[in-house]
Amino acid sequence: MDGTGERERYEEHQVNLNLNTDDLEMVVRLLAALLAGAVIGYERSFHGRPAGFRTHALVCTASSILMLVTVYQAHWTRAAVDTIRLDPTRMAQGIMTGIGFLGAGVIIKEGLSVRGLTTAASIWITAAMGILAGIGFYFALAVSVVLTLGVLSLFRWIEARIPTQSYYYFNVRFQRKAAMKEEDLRALIERQGFSIANFSYRLDGEGRILSHSMGLRSIDASSAQRLAKVLEQIETVLEYRLAPSGI
C-alpha cells in the first residue's frame, strides 16, 4: 500500500515537473516570436510604413500563441492525447489564410500607383515566423529573420539600381495649319528615349486644333523631363500633357 502511494506521488511529481518545463518552453517561444516580429517591425517603422513595430510584433506573437494551442494540446484536452489528435498543420494553414486580411488592409492605391505590397508581404512572413517560434524551430526562425531583413534592406538598395520601365500618357496639341508632321513628332519623342504605342489623331476646336495622344515607354527616368523641356521650346505647341500611367 505504501509502495503504491509512493509511486503515485512520484508520477504526480513527474507530471508537475513536465508541466513546469512546458510552461517555461512556452514563455521562451512567445518571447522569441515577440523579438522576431519586433525586429521586422522596426525596419518597417523606420521607413515610415503604416504597419510597423507594434503590428509586426503582435502578428508574430499571435501566430506563436495559436500554434502553442495545438503543440501543447495535452495541457487543455481532457481526453487522452492518444484518443484525440489535433493537426498543427491545419492551424498553420488557418493562420496564413487569415493573416491575408490584415495584409490587404495596408495595401493602398494612390492614383495610378500602389503602395503597401512589401509591408503586406512582411506581415505575411512575420506570421510564418510566429509559427516557427510556436513549434520551437528556433534555428529556422533566426535564419528567417536574417533573410527577411536582408530582403527589406539590401534588396531595397538593389531594386533602386535596377533599370525599370516607366509608362506615360502623352497628349500634345497644335494649330492645324502649323502642326508638326507625324514623322517629325515621332522622331522627336524617340530621341528623348521613348518608344511609342497607340498613336492617335483628333481634331478639336471646329477643326482648328490637331491633337495627338499616345502611350510612351522608357527605362530612362530623365526622359520625361527632357521631352518636357523640348516641347516648351517649340512655339507651335499649344499645350501638352505628359503624365505617369499605370499601364
Backbone as numpy.savetxt, mean C-alpha at the origin, in Angstrom:
# Nx Ny Nz CAx CAy CAz Cx Cy Cz
-3.60 -44.76 49.20 -4.43 -43.56 49.20 -3.57 -42.31 49.20
-2.53 -42.37 50.06 -1.63 -41.21 50.11 -0.88 -41.05 48.81
-0.52 -42.22 48.19 0.20 -42.15 46.92 -0.65 -41.55 45.83
-1.93 -41.87 45.82 -2.85 -41.31 44.82 -3.00 -39.80 44.98
-3.10 -39.35 46.24 -3.22 -37.91 46.49 -1.99 -37.15 46.09
-0.83 -37.74 46.35 0.41 -37.06 45.96 0.53 -36.96 44.45
0.10 -38.04 43.76 0.16 -38.01 42.30 -0.77 -36.95 41.73
-1.97 -36.83 42.32 -2.91 -35.81 41.86 -2.38 -34.40 42.10
-1.77 -34.22 43.28 -1.20 -32.90 43.56 -0.03 -32.60 42.63
0.74 -33.62 42.29 1.87 -33.43 41.36 1.36 -33.06 39.97
0.31 -33.77 39.51 -0.24 -33.48 38.19 -0.85 -32.08 38.15
-1.52 -31.70 39.27 -2.09 -30.35 39.32 -0.99 -29.30 39.30
0.11 -29.58 39.98 1.24 -28.65 39.98 1.83 -28.52 38.58
1.93 -29.64 37.86 2.47 -29.61 36.50 1.56 -28.82 35.57
0.24 -28.99 35.76 -0.71 -28.24 34.92 -0.57 -26.75 35.17
-0.49 -26.37 36.45 -0.34 -24.96 36.79 0.96 -24.39 36.24
2.02 -25.21 36.31 3.31 -24.78 35.80 3.24 -24.55 34.29
2.57 -25.47 33.58 2.43 -25.33 32.13 1.61 -24.09 31.78
0.55 -23.85 32.56 -0.28 -22.67 32.31 0.51 -21.39 32.52
1.33 -21.37 33.58 2.14 -20.18 33.83 3.15 -19.96 32.71
3.74 -21.05 32.22 4.69 -20.96 31.11 4.01 -20.45 29.85
2.80 -20.96 29.59 2.05 -20.52 28.41 1.67 -19.04 28.53
1.29 -18.61 29.72 0.95 -17.21 29.92 2.13 -16.30 29.61
3.32 -16.73 30.05 4.52 -15.95 29.77 4.81 -15.91 28.27
4.61 -17.04 27.62 4.84 -17.09 26.18 3.85 -16.20 25.43
2.60 -16.16 25.90 1.61 -15.27 25.28 2.04 -13.81 25.37
2.52 -13.43 26.55 2.96 -12.05 26.74 4.11 -11.72 25.80
5.05 -12.65 25.66 6.20 -12.44 24.78 5.74 -12.27 23.34
4.80 -13.09 22.92 4.32 -13.01 21.54 3.57 -11.71 21.28
2.77 -11.28 22.24 2.05 -10.03 22.09 3.00 -8.83 22.03
4.03 -8.87 22.88 5.01 -7.78 22.87 5.80 -7.76 21.56
6.12 -8.96 21.05 6.84 -9.03 19.77 5.98 -8.46 18.65
4.68 -8.76 18.66 3.78 -8.23 17.64 3.66 -6.71 17.77
3.54 -6.23 18.99 3.43 -4.79 19.22 4.67 -4.06 18.72
5.84 -4.62 19.00 7.10 -4.00 18.57 7.21 -3.99 17.05
6.88 -5.12 16.41 6.98 -5.20 14.95 6.04 -4.21 14.29
4.80 -4.14 14.77 3.85 -3.19 14.20 4.26 -1.75 14.42
4.83 -1.46 15.60 5.26 -0.10 15.91 6.41 0.34 15.01
7.32 -0.58 14.71 8.46 -0.24 13.85 7.99 0.12 12.44
7.08 -0.70 11.89 6.56 -0.41 10.55 5.72 0.87 10.59
4.92 1.03 11.63 4.08 2.21 11.74 4.87 3.49 11.87
6.01 3.42 12.55 6.85 4.62 12.69 7.33 5.10 11.32
7.70 4.15 10.45 8.16 4.53 9.12 7.04 5.22 8.34
5.81 4.73 8.48 4.67 5.34 7.80 4.35 6.72 8.38
4.41 6.85 9.71 4.14 8.14 10.34 5.20 9.17 9.96
6.45 8.72 9.84 7.54 9.62 9.50 7.31 10.26 8.13
6.67 9.52 7.23 6.40 10.03 5.89 5.00 10.61 5.78
4.36 10.87 6.92 3.09 11.60 6.92 1.90 10.84 6.39
1.89 9.52 6.52 0.77 8.74 6.03 -0.35 8.68 7.06
-1.61 8.59 6.62 -2.73 8.63 7.57 -2.76 7.45 8.53
-2.40 6.28 8.05 -2.33 5.10 8.93 -0.87 4.92 9.33
-0.55 5.28 10.57 0.85 5.29 10.96 1.17 4.46 12.17
1.83 5.08 13.14 2.42 4.39 14.29 1.39 3.56 15.06
0.33 4.18 15.54 -0.64 3.49 16.37 -1.45 2.47 15.57
-1.82 2.82 14.34 -2.62 1.91 13.53 -1.90 0.60 13.27
-0.66 0.67 12.84 0.10 -0.54 12.54 0.36 -1.36 13.80
0.65 -0.68 14.90 0.88 -1.39 16.16 -0.37 -2.15 16.59
-1.53 -1.52 16.47 -2.77 -2.18 16.86 -3.13 -3.33 15.92
-2.91 -3.15 14.62 -3.22 -4.20 13.66 -2.38 -5.44 13.93
-1.09 -5.23 14.14 -0.19 -6.36 14.38 -0.54 -7.07 15.69
-0.80 -6.30 16.74 -1.15 -6.89 18.03 -2.48 -7.62 17.96
-3.45 -7.04 17.26 -4.76 -7.70 17.12 -4.64 -9.03 16.39
-3.83 -9.06 15.35 -3.63 -10.31 14.62 -3.00 -11.37 15.52
-2.05 -10.95 16.34 -1.42 -11.88 17.27 -2.42 -12.40 18.29
-3.27 -11.52 18.81 -4.29 -11.94 19.78 -5.21 -12.99 19.19
-5.66 -12.75 17.97 -6.58 -13.68 17.32 -5.92 -15.04 17.08
-4.64 -15.04 16.75 -3.95 -16.32 16.56 -3.75 -17.05 17.88
-3.55 -16.31 18.96 -3.41 -16.95 20.28 -4.68 -17.70 20.66
-5.81 -17.22 20.18 -7.09 -17.88 20.49 -7.08 -19.33 20.01
-6.50 -19.57 18.85 -6.49 -20.93 18.30 -5.24 -21.71 18.73
-4.11 -21.02 18.83 -2.88 -21.73 19.21 -2.98 -22.26 20.63
-3.61 -21.48 21.51 -3.76 -21.90 22.91 -5.22 -22.25 23.22
-5.79 -23.05 22.36 -7.19 -23.42 22.54 -7.43 -24.23 23.80
-6.41 -24.93 24.29 -6.57 -25.75 25.49 -6.90 -24.91 26.72
-6.60 -23.64 26.68 -6.85 -22.77 27.83 -8.31 -22.37 27.95
-9.07 -22.47 26.85 -10.44 -21.97 26.92 -11.49 -22.97 26.45
-11.09 -24.07 25.80 -12.07 -25.09 25.43 -12.32 -26.02 26.61
-13.58 -26.25 26.90 -13.92 -27.10 28.04 -13.72 -28.57 27.73
-13.94 -28.94 26.49 -13.75 -30.34 26.11 -12.27 -30.63 25.95
-11.94 -31.88 25.87 -10.56 -32.29 25.69 -10.04 -31.81 24.34
-8.77 -31.50 24.30 -8.19 -31.00 23.06 -8.30 -32.02 21.95
-8.21 -33.32 22.32 -8.31 -34.37 21.31 -9.73 -34.49 20.75
-10.72 -34.01 21.51 -12.11 -34.09 21.07 -12.46 -32.96 20.11
-12.01 -31.74 20.43 -12.26 -30.57 19.58 -10.94 -30.03 19.08
-10.82 -29.96 17.79 -9.58 -29.47 17.19 -9.90 -28.26 16.31
-9.35 -27.11 16.67 -9.53 -25.90 15.87 -8.40 -25.77 14.87
-8.71 -25.17 13.73 -7.73 -25.01 12.65 -7.18 -23.59 12.67
-5.93 -23.39 13.11 -5.35 -22.03 13.15 -5.27 -21.36 11.78
-5.16 -22.17 10.72 -5.03 -21.57 9.39 -6.31 -20.85 8.98
-7.45 -21.31 9.47 -8.70 -20.63 9.14 -8.75 -19.26 9.81
-8.24 -19.18 11.01 -8.18 -17.88 11.68 -7.27 -16.94 10.91
-6.13 -17.45 10.45 -5.21 -16.62 9.66 -5.87 -16.12 8.39
-6.62 -17.00 7.72 -7.32 -16.59 6.50 -8.36 -15.51 6.80
-9.06 -15.66 7.92 -10.05 -14.66 8.29 -9.42 -13.31 8.60
-8.26 -13.34 9.25 -7.55 -12.09 9.57 -7.15 -11.38 8.29
-6.54 -12.10 7.37 -6.04 -11.47 6.16 -7.18 -10.98 5.27
-8.33 -11.65 5.33 -9.49 -11.18 4.57 -10.08 -9.92 5.20
-10.25 -9.96 6.49 -10.86 -8.82 7.18 -10.01 -7.58 7.16
-8.69 -7.73 7.17 -7.82 -6.56 7.21 -7.89 -5.79 5.90
-8.42 -6.42 4.85 -8.56 -5.73 3.59 -9.49 -4.53 3.67
-10.50 -4.59 4.55 -11.41 -3.46 4.70 -10.69 -2.27 5.32
-9.79 -2.53 6.27 -9.03 -1.44 6.87 -8.06 -0.84 5.85
-7.43 -1.71 5.07 -6.51 -1.23 4.05 -7.21 -0.38 2.99
-8.44 -0.77 2.64 -9.18 0.00 1.64 -9.50 1.40 2.14
-9.60 1.55 3.45 -9.95 2.85 4.01 -8.87 3.89 3.88
-7.62 3.48 3.66 -6.53 4.45 3.55 -6.20 4.77 2.10
-6.89 4.13 1.16 -6.67 4.41 -0.26 -7.54 5.59 -0.65
-6.92 6.65 -1.11 -7.62 7.90 -1.41 -7.36 8.28 -2.87
-8.44 8.63 -3.57 -8.32 9.09 -4.95 -8.42 10.61 -4.96
-7.36 11.25 -5.41 -7.31 12.71 -5.48 -7.17 13.11 -6.95
-8.29 13.52 -7.52 -8.26 13.86 -8.94 -7.96 12.62 -9.77
-6.86 12.67 -10.53 -6.47 11.54 -11.37 -5.43 10.65 -10.71
-5.01 10.99 -9.51 -3.99 10.20 -8.82 -4.62 9.44 -7.66
-3.97 8.35 -7.29 -4.42 7.50 -6.20 -3.32 7.42 -5.16
-3.67 7.67 -3.90 -2.71 7.63 -2.80 -3.13 6.57 -1.79
-2.15 6.05 -1.06 -2.44 5.14 0.04 -2.27 3.67 -0.28
-1.91 3.33 -1.51 -1.77 1.92 -1.87 -0.64 1.26 -1.08
0.48 1.97 -0.94 1.61 1.42 -0.18 1.26 1.25 1.29
0.55 2.23 1.86 0.14 2.14 3.25 -0.83 0.97 3.45
-1.75 0.77 2.50 -2.66 -0.36 2.58 -1.90 -1.69 2.55
-0.89 -1.75 1.69 -0.08 -2.96 1.62 0.72 -3.17 2.91
1.19 -2.07 3.51 1.94 -2.19 4.77 1.03 -2.66 5.90
-0.23 -2.23 5.91 -1.17 -2.72 6.91 -1.41 -4.21 6.73
-1.53 -4.63 5.49 -1.78 -6.04 5.20 -0.61 -6.92 5.66
0.61 -6.50 5.35 1.76 -7.30 5.74 2.00 -7.22 7.25
1.60 -6.10 7.87 1.71 -6.00 9.32 0.78 -7.00 10.00
-0.40 -7.21 9.42 -1.30 -8.23 9.95 -0.67 -9.61 9.85
0.03 -9.86 8.75 0.73 -11.14 8.60 1.83 -11.29 9.65
2.51 -10.20 9.97 3.53 -10.25 11.02 2.90 -10.59 12.37
1.71 -10.04 12.62 1.02 -10.38 13.85 0.70 -11.86 13.94
0.36 -12.45 12.81 0.10 -13.89 12.78 1.38 -14.66 13.12
2.50 -14.24 12.55 3.78 -14.90 12.87 4.10 -14.79 14.36
3.85 -13.61 14.93 4.10 -13.45 16.36 3.16 -14.32 17.18
1.91 -14.42 16.72 0.92 -15.20 17.47 1.23 -16.68 17.52
1.88 -17.20 16.49 2.21 -18.63 16.48 3.65 -18.87 16.93
4.36 -17.80 17.25 5.70 -17.95 17.81 6.83 -18.10 16.82
6.64 -17.67 15.58 7.70 -17.74 14.58 8.52 -16.44 14.65
9.36 -16.33 15.65 10.07 -15.08 15.91 11.12 -14.77 14.85
11.80 -15.80 14.36 12.82 -15.56 13.33 12.18 -15.04 12.05
11.10 -15.71 11.63 10.39 -15.24 10.43 9.83 -13.85 10.64
9.40 -13.55 11.87 8.89 -12.22 12.20 9.98 -11.17 12.04
11.16 -11.45 12.58 12.27 -10.50 12.50 12.68 -10.26 11.05
12.75 -11.34 10.27 13.12 -11.20 8.86 12.06 -10.39 8.11
10.80 -10.61 8.44 9.71 -9.87 7.78 9.80 -8.39 8.07
10.13 -8.03 9.31 10.25 -6.62 9.67 11.39 -5.97 8.87
12.52 -6.66 8.79 13.67 -6.12 8.06 13.35 -5.95 6.58
12.73 -6.97 5.99 12.40 -6.90 4.57 11.37 -5.79 4.29
10.39 -5.66 5.17 9.36 -4.64 4.97 9.95 -3.23 5.07
10.80 -3.02 6.06 11.45 -1.72 6.18 12.34 -1.44 4.97
12.99 -2.49 4.46 13.82 -2.33 3.27 12.99 -1.91 2.06
11.81 -2.52 1.90 10.95 -2.17 0.78 10.44 -0.73 0.92
10.04 -0.34 2.13 9.46 0.98 2.35 10.48 2.11 2.27
11.74 1.81 2.58 12.75 2.87 2.59 13.69 2.76 1.38
14.38 1.62 1.25 15.33 1.47 0.14 14.63 1.49 -1.21
13.51 0.80 -1.33 12.80 0.76 -2.60 12.23 2.13 -2.96
11.97 2.98 -1.96 11.53 4.34 -2.25 12.61 5.09 -3.04
13.86 4.89 -2.62 14.99 5.53 -3.30 15.13 4.99 -4.72
14.95 3.67 -4.88 15.06 3.06 -6.21 13.91 3.53 -7.10
12.70 3.55 -6.54 11.53 3.93 -7.32 11.62 5.36 -7.83
12.23 6.23 -7.02 12.36 7.63 -7.44 13.30 7.79 -8.62
14.15 6.80 -8.87 15.13 6.88 -9.96 14.79 5.99 -11.14
13.69 5.30 -11.07 13.26 4.47 -12.19 12.49 5.33 -13.19
12.85 5.30 -14.47 12.08 6.06 -15.46 10.65 5.54 -15.54
9.71 6.44 -15.48 8.30 6.05 -15.57 7.60 6.91 -16.61
6.62 6.33 -17.28 5.88 7.06 -18.29 4.82 7.94 -17.65
4.74 9.17 -18.13 3.72 10.11 -17.68 2.77 10.40 -18.84
1.50 10.54 -18.52 0.48 10.76 -19.54 -0.17 12.13 -19.33
-0.49 12.77 -20.45 -1.06 14.12 -20.38 -2.19 14.24 -21.39
-3.15 15.09 -21.02 -4.18 15.50 -21.98 -3.77 16.87 -22.51
-3.75 17.02 -23.85 -3.28 18.27 -24.46 -4.32 18.80 -25.43
-4.64 20.09 -25.27 -5.55 20.76 -26.17 -4.95 22.12 -26.54
-4.96 22.43 -27.82 -4.41 23.70 -28.28 -5.36 24.30 -29.31
-5.48 25.66 -29.29 -6.41 26.36 -30.18 -5.68 27.44 -30.98
-6.02 27.50 -32.28 -5.44 28.50 -33.19 -6.56 29.25 -33.89
-6.22 30.46 -34.36 -7.08 31.10 -35.34 -7.03 30.26 -36.61
-8.20 30.00 -37.18 -8.25 29.08 -38.32 -7.34 29.51 -39.45
-7.28 30.79 -39.72 -6.47 31.27 -40.85 -4.97 31.24 -40.54
-4.61 31.20 -39.24 -3.19 31.20 -38.87 -2.81 29.92 -38.13
-3.59 28.87 -38.38 -3.35 27.61 -37.64 -2.07 26.94 -38.12
-1.38 26.32 -37.18 -0.17 25.56 -37.49 -0.56 24.26 -38.20
0.20 23.88 -39.20 -0.08 22.63 -39.90 0.10 21.45 -38.95
-0.68 20.42 -39.24 -0.64 19.24 -38.37 0.77 18.66 -38.30
1.45 18.58 -39.43 2.80 18.00 -39.45 3.75 18.82 -38.58
3.64 20.14 -38.66 4.51 21.01 -37.86 4.19 20.88 -36.37
2.89 20.80 -36.06 2.50 20.68 -34.66 2.98 19.35 -34.08
2.83 18.28 -34.83 3.30 16.98 -34.37 4.82 16.99 -34.15
5.54 17.58 -35.09 7.00 17.63 -34.98 7.42 18.45 -33.76
6.73 19.56 -33.52 7.05 20.40 -32.36 6.85 19.64 -31.05
5.75 18.93 -30.97 5.46 18.17 -29.74 6.46 17.04 -29.54
6.78 16.33 -30.60 7.69 15.19 -30.49 9.12 15.63 -30.16
9.49 16.85 -30.58 10.82 17.36 -30.24 10.97 17.59 -28.74
9.87 17.76 -28.03 9.93 17.96 -26.58 9.94 16.63 -25.82
9.95 15.53 -26.55 10.06 14.21 -25.90 8.76 13.47 -25.73
7.70 13.89 -26.44 6.40 13.25 -26.32 6.14 12.30 -27.49
5.31 11.30 -27.23 4.68 10.54 -28.30 3.20 10.87 -28.27
2.55 10.87 -29.44 1.19 11.38 -29.58 0.23 10.24 -29.87
-0.98 10.35 -29.26 -2.05 9.39 -29.52 -3.37 10.14 -29.59
-4.30 9.63 -30.38 -5.67 10.15 -30.45 -5.71 11.63 -30.86
-5.05 11.95 -31.94 -5.06 13.32 -32.47 -6.44 13.61 -33.03
-7.07 14.72 -32.59 -8.43 15.04 -33.04 -8.50 16.48 -33.53
-9.59 16.78 -34.25 -9.78 18.09 -34.87 -11.16 18.63 -34.47
-11.22 19.95 -34.31 -12.50 20.56 -33.98 -12.50 22.04 -34.37
-13.63 22.49 -34.94 -13.83 23.89 -35.29 -14.78 24.53 -34.28
-14.36 25.63 -33.69 -15.17 26.35 -32.72 -15.39 27.78 -33.20
-16.22 28.50 -32.46 -16.43 29.92 -32.76 -16.92 30.16 -34.17
-17.95 29.36 -34.59 -18.52 29.49 -35.93 -17.47 29.34 -37.02
-16.55 28.41 -36.77 -15.54 28.10 -37.78 -14.33 28.97 -37.77
-14.20 29.86 -36.80 -13.06 30.77 -36.76 -11.86 30.19 -36.01
-12.10 29.23 -35.14 -11.03 28.69 -34.30 -10.86 27.19 -34.56
-9.63 26.80 -34.81 -9.31 25.39 -35.02 -8.68 24.83 -33.74
-9.25 23.74 -33.25 -8.80 23.16 -31.98 -8.33 21.73 -32.20
-7.20 21.39 -31.59 -6.67 20.03 -31.64 -6.56 19.47 -30.22
-7.01 18.24 -30.05 -6.89 17.55 -28.76 -6.16 16.23 -28.99
-5.39 15.82 -28.01 -4.62 14.58 -28.16 -4.13 14.10 -26.80
-3.73 12.85 -26.77 -3.09 12.29 -25.59 -1.59 12.24 -25.80
-0.83 12.64 -24.80 0.63 12.66 -24.91 1.24 11.72 -23.88
2.40 11.18 -24.22 3.10 10.28 -23.31 4.59 10.56 -23.36
5.24 10.55 -22.19 6.67 10.84 -22.13 7.27 10.19 -20.88
8.55 9.82 -20.96 9.26 9.31 -19.79 10.16 10.40 -19.19
10.14 11.57 -19.80 10.93 12.71 -19.32 10.01 13.64 -18.55
10.28 13.82 -17.27 9.40 14.64 -16.42 9.42 16.12 -16.82
10.47 16.54 -17.51 10.57 17.96 -17.88 9.96 18.25 -19.25
9.41 17.25 -19.92 8.85 17.46 -21.26 7.68 18.43 -21.23
6.82 18.31 -20.23 5.65 19.19 -20.15 6.07 20.64 -19.98
7.07 20.89 -19.16 7.53 22.26 -18.95 8.13 22.84 -20.23
8.88 22.03 -20.95 9.48 22.51 -22.20 8.41 22.84 -23.23
7.42 21.95 -23.34 6.35 22.19 -24.32 5.57 23.46 -23.97
5.31 23.67 -22.70 4.57 24.88 -22.29 5.33 26.14 -22.65
6.63 26.15 -22.43 7.44 27.33 -22.75 7.46 27.61 -24.25
7.53 26.54 -25.05 7.54 26.72 -26.50 6.22 27.29 -26.98
5.12 26.77 -26.47 3.79 27.24 -26.90 3.56 28.69 -26.51
4.10 29.11 -25.37 3.94 30.49 -24.93 4.63 31.48 -25.87
5.61 31.00 -26.61 6.34 31.89 -27.52 5.74 31.93 -28.92
4.74 31.10 -29.18 4.10 31.07 -30.50 2.89 32.00 -30.48
2.94 33.07 -31.25 1.89 34.09 -31.20 0.57 33.60 -31.76
0.59 32.62 -32.65 -0.67 32.14 -33.25 -1.45 31.22 -32.32
-0.86 30.81 -31.23 -1.56 29.98 -30.25 -2.48 30.86 -29.40
-3.79 30.64 -29.49 -4.74 31.42 -28.71 -4.76 30.96 -27.25
-4.81 29.67 -27.07 -4.78 29.10 -25.73 -4.44 27.62 -25.83
-3.98 27.06 -24.74 -3.68 25.63 -24.70 -3.92 25.10 -23.29
-4.07 23.83 -23.21 -4.22 23.16 -21.91 -3.40 21.89 -21.93
-2.53 21.75 -20.95 -1.68 20.57 -20.81 -1.81 20.08 -19.37
-2.49 18.96 -19.19 -2.80 18.49 -17.84 -2.48 17.02 -17.70
-2.00 16.57 -16.52 -1.74 15.15 -16.30 -3.01 14.34 -16.48
-2.83 13.17 -17.03 -3.98 12.29 -17.29 -3.79 11.00 -16.53
-4.89 10.37 -16.16 -4.82 9.11 -15.42 -4.83 7.90 -16.34
-4.56 8.07 -17.61 -4.57 6.96 -18.58 -3.56 5.91 -18.15
